Amino acid sequence: MSSASLLSWGQFPRYPQSPTVCHWPGALAPALAKLAAAHGSTLAYGAGLSYGDSCLAASDHVLHTRALDRFVAADWTAGKVTAEAGVSLADILRIAVPRGWFLPVTPGTKYVTLGGAIANDVHGKNHHRRGTFGCHVRRLGLLRSDLGRIECSPHSHPAHFIATIGGLGLTGIIEWAELQLVPIRSSRIDSLTQRFGDLDEFFSLSTELDEAHEFCVAWIDCLAKGKARGRGVYMAGDFAPTGPLAVETKRKVTVPLTPPFSLINGLSLRAFNEVYWHKAPATRRRSNTGYDSFFYPLDALLNWNRIYGRQGFQQYQALIPEHVARDGISALLEAIAASGTGSFLAVIKRCGSVDSPGLLSFPKPGTTLALDFPHHRDLGETLFPRLDAIVREAGGRLYPAKDAHMTGDDFRRGYPAWQQLEALRDPALLSRFWRRVTQ
Ligand SMILES: Cc1cc2nc3c(=O)[nH]c(=O)nc-3n(C[C@H](O)[C@H](O)[C@H](O)COP(=O)(O)OP(=O)(O)OC[C@H]3O[C@@H](n4cnc5c(N)ncnc54)[C@H](O)[C@@H]3O)c2cc1C
C-alpha cells in the first residue's frame, strides 16, 4: 500500500520518497522482494527524523516500517521490553514510566522509532554514563533479502548484530528488538542550570558536573565573538529519588505551514541568543521538572522544521576528539560566528568513553557540537568546507544521521570500518547517503 511521498526532517536534499507501508511482519519479505525487483533497491524508513539523506533510499522507494508498532513481550521485573521496530520511544515511555522504568538512552525527540534508534545508534544527554542506545539492545530480528529471517545478538550472528547497530539501515530490515530499560523511582528530574562565559568555563563545568550527574548538555551561543566566544548555558540533571511515575502528555502546538523563506536569520538569531544567555542564571539554579520538558523541549512544537522555509535546513554535527576538543570547538565556533549564520538550536556535549557496540557508531571520547543552518547554496560552497577542514585537521568526524553534505573521503577516513559494513550490506538495501559517500 502506498501513501503520500516523504522527505527527511531537514527537508534537504529534496528527493521525495514513495513509501510502501507494511502493517504486518508477514508483509515485509514480499514487499522487500517486490521493491528490489522493481527499483533495484530500497531502504527502511521509520519516522523520518534523520536530517539529511541517510533515511532516503537511493531508488527513492522506501519500505515504511512505522506501522509495525506492536509490543511483543515485556518483563517488568527485569525491565526488558520486546517490540516491533516501528514502535516509537514515546510508545515505550507510555507503558514503561508508570511501571518505574525509563529508556536507558534517549535522543532529543521521543518520536523516533526503535528501528531508527538502533540503525543510527543514537546517543543522548547521558552518553558519558551509559553510552549509546545500542549498548542496551539485547537481541534483534533482522529480515534480509538473501538470508531470510535471522536473530542477532552478541551470541547469535554477532557480526550482523554489531553491523546493524549504527548500520544506517543497510544490513537488513529490523523487525523487532529487545531493549533493556533502566529503573526510576520518579519520572521527575532534579535539574540545575548555570550560564558560562566562554569555552574554558564550559570545559571546567563539564569536568565537575558530568562526574556527578547522569544527564548533562549545554546550549551554546553560536554567534558570540571575541571574549564571549563559546558562552552558553549548562544543564545537568538526574531522576529525582521520589515523586510520581507519570506519563507526560503536554499540550502541543503545531507549525501549520511552511513559509516561503526561513524565519531564522542573523538578526533574529543574534537578538534571541543575547536575551537567552542573559536570562540564564549566573550561579547554579536548581529545579524539579518533568521528563518531557527536560529531554524533549522541541517536541512541544510539532513540525518545527517548517520554520526554515521551503529550502529546508541542514544540521552540522561534528565530534572532536578529547585531546584537541577545546581548540577544535573554538575554531568551529569562530568560523560559524564569522559567517553570521546558524541557529538558536546549538548544542555542545562531552561524550564519554563507554564503547559503542556498533561498527559505525558516531560517538567516541570527545566533544560534539551540533547546530542547524537554514539551507542556502553558500553553505556547501564556503562555510561547510571550512568547518570540514577543521574537523579533518582535528581527527574528528561528522554524524551520518544529520548529514547531507560530507565528502566520501571524509566519511571513509572518519569511519574506517565502513568496508566491513559494506561487506554485510543487504544487496537489496541502499540509501542516498551510502551511495554518495562510498560509490
Ligand atoms: C528534534 C530532533 C532531535 C534529535 N536529537 C538527537 C540526539 O540527541 N541524539 C541522536 O543521536 N540523534 C538525534 N536526532 C536524530 C534521530 O534520533 C535519528 O536520526 C533517528 O535515527 C531517527 O529515527 P527514525 O525512526 O526517525 O528513523 P529514520 O530517520 O526514518 O531512519 C533512520 C535510519 O534508520 C533506518 N531504519 C529505520 N527503521 C528501520 C528498520 N525497521 N530496519 C532497519 N533500518 C531502519 C533507516 O533506514 C535509516 O537509515 C534528533 C532528531 C530530531 C529531529
The ligand as an SDF file (V2000), in Angstrom:
LIG
                    3D

 53 58  0  0  0  0  0  0  0  0999 V2000
   14.4980   17.1460   17.2010 C   0  0  0  0  0  0  0  0  0  0  0  0
   15.4890   16.0520   16.9820 C   0  0  0  0  0  0  0  0  0  0  0  0
   16.4110   15.7800   17.9760 C   0  0  0  0  0  0  0  0  0  0  0  0
   17.3420   14.7590   17.8020 C   0  0  0  0  0  0  0  0  0  0  0  0
   18.2320   14.5120   18.7990 N   0  0  0  0  0  0  0  0  0  0  0  0
   19.1480   13.5280   18.6500 C   0  0  0  0  0  0  0  0  0  0  0  0
   20.0460   13.2330   19.6970 C   0  0  0  0  0  0  0  0  0  0  0  0
   20.0460   13.8540   20.7620 O   0  0  0  0  0  0  0  0  0  0  0  0
   20.9160   12.2050   19.5040 N   0  0  0  0  0  0  0  0  0  0  0  0
   20.9310   11.4630   18.3520 C   0  0  0  0  0  0  0  0  0  0  0  0
   21.7300   10.5330   18.2620 O   0  0  0  0  0  0  0  0  0  0  0  0
   20.0720   11.7300   17.3490 N   0  0  0  0  0  0  0  0  0  0  0  0
   19.1820   12.7340   17.4780 C   0  0  0  0  0  0  0  0  0  0  0  0
   18.2910   13.0010   16.4660 N   0  0  0  0  0  0  0  0  0  0  0  0
   18.3450   12.1790   15.2480 C   0  0  0  0  0  0  0  0  0  0  0  0
   17.4140   10.9700   15.3450 C   0  0  0  0  0  0  0  0  0  0  0  0
   17.4130   10.4460   16.6520 O   0  0  0  0  0  0  0  0  0  0  0  0
   17.9170    9.8560   14.4250 C   0  0  0  0  0  0  0  0  0  0  0  0
   18.0700   10.3360   13.1220 O   0  0  0  0  0  0  0  0  0  0  0  0
   16.9960    8.6320   14.4430 C   0  0  0  0  0  0  0  0  0  0  0  0
   17.6760    7.5740   13.8440 O   0  0  0  0  0  0  0  0  0  0  0  0
   15.6820    8.8720   13.6950 C   0  0  0  0  0  0  0  0  0  0  0  0
   14.8660    7.7330   13.8420 O   0  0  0  0  0  0  0  0  0  0  0  0
   13.6360    7.4940   12.8570 P   0  0  0  0  0  0  0  0  0  0  0  0
   12.7580    6.4630   13.4720 O   0  0  0  0  0  0  0  0  0  0  0  0
   13.0070    8.7750   12.5130 O   0  0  0  0  0  0  0  0  0  0  0  0
   14.3640    6.8300   11.6220 O   0  0  0  0  0  0  0  0  0  0  0  0
   14.5390    7.3920   10.1340 P   0  0  0  0  0  0  0  0  0  0  0  0
   15.0690    8.7550   10.1940 O   0  0  0  0  0  0  0  0  0  0  0  0
   13.2970    7.1370    9.3740 O   0  0  0  0  0  0  0  0  0  0  0  0
   15.6690    6.3900    9.6320 O   0  0  0  0  0  0  0  0  0  0  0  0
   16.9490    6.4720   10.2010 C   0  0  0  0  0  0  0  0  0  0  0  0
   17.7430    5.2460    9.8100 C   0  0  0  0  0  0  0  0  0  0  0  0
   17.1410    4.1150   10.4050 O   0  0  0  0  0  0  0  0  0  0  0  0
   16.9030    3.1370    9.4280 C   0  0  0  0  0  0  0  0  0  0  0  0
   15.7140    2.3740    9.8670 N   0  0  0  0  0  0  0  0  0  0  0  0
   14.5310    2.8560   10.3110 C   0  0  0  0  0  0  0  0  0  0  0  0
   13.7080    1.8190   10.5910 N   0  0  0  0  0  0  0  0  0  0  0  0
   14.3850    0.6810   10.3180 C   0  0  0  0  0  0  0  0  0  0  0  0
   14.0680   -0.7080   10.3530 C   0  0  0  0  0  0  0  0  0  0  0  0
   12.8820   -1.1530   10.7550 N   0  0  0  0  0  0  0  0  0  0  0  0
   15.0190   -1.5860    9.9660 N   0  0  0  0  0  0  0  0  0  0  0  0
   16.2390   -1.1610    9.5490 C   0  0  0  0  0  0  0  0  0  0  0  0
   16.5830    0.1220    9.4940 N   0  0  0  0  0  0  0  0  0  0  0  0
   15.6810    1.0430    9.8650 C   0  0  0  0  0  0  0  0  0  0  0  0
   16.6950    3.8970    8.1390 C   0  0  0  0  0  0  0  0  0  0  0  0
   16.9680    3.0770    7.0100 O   0  0  0  0  0  0  0  0  0  0  0  0
   17.7320    4.9940    8.2970 C   0  0  0  0  0  0  0  0  0  0  0  0
   18.9980    4.5330    7.9110 O   0  0  0  0  0  0  0  0  0  0  0  0
   17.3420   14.0070   16.5990 C   0  0  0  0  0  0  0  0  0  0  0  0
   16.4060   14.2730   15.5970 C   0  0  0  0  0  0  0  0  0  0  0  0
   15.4950   15.3010   15.7820 C   0  0  0  0  0  0  0  0  0  0  0  0
   14.5020   15.5900   14.6860 C   0  0  0  0  0  0  0  0  0  0  0  0
  1  2  1  0
  2  3  1  0
  2 52  2  0
  3  4  2  0
  4  5  1  0
  4 50  1  0
  5  6  2  0
  6  7  1  0
  6 13  1  0
  7  8  2  0
  7  9  1  0
  9 10  1  0
 10 11  2  0
 10 12  1  0
 12 13  2  0
 13 14  1  0
 14 15  1  0
 14 50  1  0
 15 16  1  0
 16 17  1  0
 16 18  1  0
 18 19  1  0
 18 20  1  0
 20 21  1  0
 20 22  1  0
 22 23  1  0
 23 24  1  0
 24 25  2  0
 24 26  1  0
 24 27  1  0
 27 28  1  0
 28 29  2  0
 28 30  1  0
 28 31  1  0
 31 32  1  0
 32 33  1  0
 33 34  1  0
 33 48  1  0
 34 35  1  0
 35 36  1  0
 35 46  1  0
 36 37  1  0
 36 45  1  0
 37 38  2  0
 38 39  1  0
 39 40  1  0
 39 45  2  0
 40 41  1  0
 40 42  2  0
 42 43  1  0
 43 44  2  0
 44 45  1  0
 46 47  1  0
 46 48  1  0
 48 49  1  0
 50 51  2  0
 51 52  1  0
 52 53  1  0
M  END
$$$$
